[in-house]
Amino acid sequence: MQVHVQNARAPGGRRGYARGVIRPAPTSASAPGAQHDGGSVVLRIALGAQLRRLREAAGRSREEAAYRIRASAPKISRMELGRVRFKERDIVDLLALYGVGGEAETAEFVALARRANADGWWQRDRDLLPAWFETYLGMEQAATLIRVFEAQFVPVLLQSEEYARAVVRLGYTGEAEIERRVQLRLRRQQVLDGPAPPRVWVVLDEAVLLRRVAGADVMRRQLDHLLDLSAHPAVTLQVAALDRAPHHGAGGPFTLLRFGATDLPDVVYLEHLNGAVYLDKPADVEDYVNLWNRLCVAVEPPPRSVELIRRIRDELG
């Protein structure tokens, strides 16, 4: 699904969003993200951004908006970032506060909010997922470009089933729960199977390939899986070799997400033990894009990365 923001002229003749209306473009099987279930999350982000623009154009503070819907300023911030679902009553009250009083325009916004609240395929496994991670799942499913630097484990989208099971076992013991978590990871990987998959560009520290998450047989098959995926037209794989100077990814793993929808910023995803940080301010994103560019130049190019993976695989016997 692509989301277009129709702009109007702001007071004083500047182009702005004082009366912007978000309109979903017709989808097709070939549209980026159309075959995925993350469109509701992207729409939620777009609607949240539009609410922020309307609030700013009306000269209202987050505190004023929060008072109108009997909430807190942090909730307004979460709404404007697309981190929470929308209540229809809140949408109506906020639009009225921001001077958007037309019945047709309000009804359209409310209808879009209902669509933005739609459940993704992962909802049946919500008991396994922290709330902060559900947002990432939706973004991952809707992204057109996913860039990942990882220094600990093979990223989920590139994991073999056996490797995924070994990683899950590091944190969980119940067999039924382990299997559900493994199947959840495999379901995420289906994003690469559609007719218009996202481009997935991964940089791995070589330590990821050497770390014995499981026995030699499992590791060998995981490396074979990476070699197979390196031939996937949507996958680019690079390795930061240990015999090179320290690289620019020393600050830790991160993910950069880009969307096909217009008017949506890139998002940086940083995960930690008990939560995650989502960065979408231009300055923050630019820092990570520059870091990514330096990293990709400093590490092994794709052909030599494949050779390195193959050599490590062969050394396993």
Secondary structure, 3 states (H helix, E strand, C coil): CCEEEEEEECHHHCEEEEEEEEEECCCCCCCCCCCCCCHHHHHHHHHHHHHHHHHHHCCCCHHHHHHHCCCCHHHHHHHHCCCCCCCHHHHHHHHHHCCCCCHHHHHHHHHHHHHHCCCCHHHHHHHHCCHHHHHHHHHHHHEEEEEEEECCCCCHHHCCHHHHHHHHHCCCCCHHHHHHHHHHHHHHHHHHCCCCCCEEEEEEEHHHHHCCCCCHHHHHHHHHHHHHHCCCCCEEEEEECCCCCCCHHHHCCEEEEEECCCCCCCEEEEEECCEEEEECCHHHHHHHHHHHHHHHHHCCCHHHHHHHHHHHHHHCC
